[in-house]
Amino acid sequence: MKKNLTILLSVFLFVAFILVVFIWGGPILINAYLYNSYIRSCTLILIFALTIYFKRIKWENNMVILIAVFAVISMQIDTTGNPILNKPLELMVSHWGQLVIGRSVNNYAPGEFAISDSISILKHSGEMIKLSVIWLYLYRLLQYLVTYVVLGSFIGLFIKKAPEIDFIHSQTGSEELTDEMKKKIADELRRRQEMSDHKSDLTEDLVAKVRELKDRGNVIEAIKLVRDYTGMPLGEAKKFVDDL
């Protein structure tokens, strides 16, 4: 009986949460993204930073692809940018006049929006020159590419110095370990010990040779060299070379 009541209460709370989010929070979020340029920009940058950090993505494992994808998405979502991001563009056109970037939002029905962006230059003479929105897209793409390259490089350096999370020691003291979990922990400890023993066979000269092969693009030869001298399994040898 108690279990059934708990399930019913959980379902009720879940439905109430969904209703609050969509009925009360939904319009607030939509208005924020449609009309507040700072929220759009900050959210995109925050999502990118969290993706890089939690996925432990570095230049060695496809960060360039992630940057390209995020830059294209950000260009489309945050086409108009905000006053801070648009300052370089304003300085570029200040010789001809004042930069005017606008976003028109038309709400035809509940949940149906038509969004159009525009870019113009208000000349000192008072004449308004309307530019193609393609220039705004190109500028936003370049701006986000530069932003993500700098931010991704910074987080990548932090990831290299930050210790990796040890899942063995993350176990809470109050949680009882099953036999299967104990076996996995024992296997992991044994693997780490073997890895440590293998690494002790690597001399400085051998490490330098492996690093030289990797830098020349001969990753397969570098892995083979490590395995020949240490007897490491293929996966561990590859990880060792990748981490150099």
C-alpha positions in Angstrom: 0.0 0.0 0.0 2.8 2.4 1.0 4.6 1.6 -2.2 1.5 2.3 -4.4 1.0 5.6 -2.6 4.6 6.6 -3.2 4.2 5.8 -7.0 1.0 7.8 -7.2 2.6 10.7 -5.4 5.7 10.6 -7.7 3.4 10.6 -10.8 1.4 13.5 -9.4 4.5 15.5 -8.7 6.0 14.7 -12.1 2.8 15.8 -13.9 2.6 19.0 -11.8 6.2 19.8 -12.6 5.6 19.3 -16.4 2.5 21.6 -16.2 4.4 24.3 -14.3 7.3 24.2 -16.8 5.1 24.3 -19.9 2.4 26.6 -18.7 4.3 29.0 -16.5 8.0 28.5 -17.4 7.6 27.8 -21.1 6.4 31.3 -22.1 9.1 32.9 -19.9 11.8 30.9 -21.6 10.4 31.6 -25.1 10.3 35.3 -24.4 13.8 35.3 -23.0 15.2 33.6 -26.1 13.2 35.7 -28.5 13.8 39.1 -27.0 16.9 38.9 -24.7 20.0 38.7 -26.7 22.3 38.3 -23.7 20.5 35.1 -22.6 20.9 33.5 -26.0 24.6 34.2 -26.3 25.4 33.2 -22.7 23.4 30.0 -23.0 25.1 28.9 -26.2 28.6 29.6 -24.7 27.7 27.8 -21.5 26.4 24.7 -23.3 29.5 24.6 -25.4 31.8 24.9 -22.3 29.9 22.2 -20.4 30.0 19.8 -23.4 33.8 20.3 -23.7 34.4 19.8 -20.0 32.2 16.8 -19.2 33.0 15.0 -22.4 36.7 15.6 -21.8 37.1 16.8 -25.4 40.5 18.1 -26.5 42.1 19.1 -29.8 43.3 15.5 -30.1 39.8 14.0 -30.1 37.7 16.0 -32.5 37.3 19.4 -30.8 37.5 21.0 -34.2 34.4 19.2 -35.3 32.5 20.2 -32.2 33.5 23.9 -32.7 32.4 23.9 -36.3 29.0 22.4 -35.4 28.4 24.7 -32.4 29.5 27.7 -34.5 26.9 26.9 -37.3 24.1 26.3 -34.7 25.0 29.5 -32.8 25.1 31.5 -36.0 21.5 30.5 -36.7 20.1 30.8 -33.2 21.9 34.0 -32.2 22.1 35.8 -35.6 21.6 39.3 -34.1 24.0 38.8 -31.2 24.2 41.5 -28.5 25.8 44.9 -28.1 29.0 43.4 -26.7 29.5 40.9 -29.5 28.5 43.5 -32.1 31.0 46.1 -30.9 33.7 45.1 -33.4 31.2 45.2 -36.3 30.1 48.7 -35.2 33.7 49.9 -35.2 34.2 48.5 -38.7 31.3 50.5 -40.2 31.6 53.6 -38.0 33.3 55.4 -40.9 30.1 55.2 -43.0 27.5 55.6 -40.2 25.7 53.8 -37.3 25.2 50.1 -37.4 21.5 49.0 -36.9 20.8 45.3 -36.3 17.2 44.2 -35.7 15.1 41.2 -35.1 11.4 41.1 -36.0 9.3 38.6 -34.2 5.7 38.0 -35.3 3.5 35.8 -33.2 0.7 34.5 -35.6 -0.7 31.9 -33.1 0.2 30.3 -29.8 3.6 28.7 -30.3 3.9 29.9 -33.9 6.6 32.5 -34.5 8.1 34.1 -37.6 11.5 35.5 -37.0 13.4 37.7 -39.4 16.8 39.5 -38.9 18.1 42.6 -40.6 21.2 44.7 -40.8 21.5 48.3 -42.0 23.8 51.3 -41.8 22.4 54.7 -40.9 24.6 57.1 -42.7 25.7 60.4 -41.2 23.5 62.1 -43.8 20.4 60.3 -42.5 20.2 57.8 -45.4 19.5 54.2 -44.4 21.4 51.6 -46.3 20.0 48.0 -45.9 22.6 45.3 -46.3 22.1 41.6 -47.1 21.6 39.5 -43.9 24.3 37.2 -45.3 27.0 39.6 -44.0 25.5 39.3 -40.6 25.5 35.5 -40.8 29.2 35.5 -41.9 30.2 37.9 -39.1 28.4 35.8 -36.5 29.9 32.6 -37.8 33.4 34.0 -37.6 32.7 35.6 -34.2 31.6 32.2 -32.7 34.4 30.3 -34.3 36.9 32.6 -32.6 35.1 32.5 -29.3 34.8 28.7 -29.3 38.4 28.2 -30.4 39.7 30.4 -27.5 37.3 28.9 -25.0 37.8 25.3 -26.1 41.6 25.7 -26.0 41.4 27.1 -22.4 39.1 24.4 -21.2 41.3 21.8 -22.9 44.4 22.9 -21.0 42.4 22.8 -17.8 41.2 19.3 -18.6 44.8 18.1 -19.1 45.8 19.4 -15.7 42.6 18.3 -13.8 42.6 14.8 -12.4 40.2 12.3 -13.9 37.4 11.1 -11.7 38.2 7.8 -10.1 35.0 5.8 -10.2 36.3 3.3 -7.6 36.6 6.0 -4.9 33.4 7.7 -5.8 31.4 4.9 -4.2 29.6 6.1 -1.1 30.4 4.4 2.2 26.8 3.5 3.0 26.2 1.7 -0.3 26.7 -2.1 -0.2 28.8 -3.5 -3.0 27.4 -6.5 -4.9 29.7 -9.4 -5.9 29.6 -8.2 -9.5 30.7 -4.7 -8.5 33.5 -6.1 -6.3 34.7 -8.2 -9.2 34.7 -5.1 -11.5 36.7 -3.2 -8.9 39.2 -6.0 -8.5 39.6 -6.3 -12.3 40.1 -2.5 -12.6 42.7 -2.5 -9.8 44.5 -5.4 -11.5 44.4 -3.6 -14.8 45.8 -0.4 -13.3 48.6 -2.3 -11.6 49.5 -4.1 -14.8 49.4 -0.7 -16.6 51.7 0.7 -13.9 54.1 -2.2 -14.3 54.1 -1.8 -18.1 54.9 1.9 -17.8 57.9 1.1 -15.6 59.4 -0.7 -18.6 59.4 2.5 -20.6 62.7 4.3 -20.6 63.1 8.0 -21.4 64.7 7.1 -24.7 61.8 4.9 -25.6 59.2 7.5 -24.6 61.1 10.1 -26.7 61.0 7.7 -29.7 57.3 7.0 -29.3 56.6 10.7 -29.1 58.7 11.4 -32.2 56.7 8.7 -34.1 53.4 10.2 -33.0 54.5 13.8 -33.9 55.3 12.5 -37.4 51.9 11.0 -37.8 53.1 7.4 -37.4 50.6 6.5 -34.6 50.3 2.9 -35.5 54.1 2.4 -35.4 54.3 4.2 -32.1 51.6 1.9 -30.6 53.4 -1.2 -32.0 56.7 0.0 -30.5 55.1 0.4 -27.0 53.5 -3.1 -27.2 56.7 -4.7 -28.4 58.7 -3.3 -25.4 56.1 -3.5 -22.7 53.6 -6.2 -23.6 50.7 -3.7 -23.1 47.3 -4.7 -24.5 46.3 -2.8 -27.6 43.8 -0.5 -25.9 46.2 0.5 -23.2 49.0 1.1 -25.6 46.8 3.3 -27.8 45.7 5.3 -24.7 49.3 5.7 -23.6 50.3 7.0 -27.1 47.2 9.3 -27.3 48.1 10.8 -23.9 51.6 11.7 -24.8 
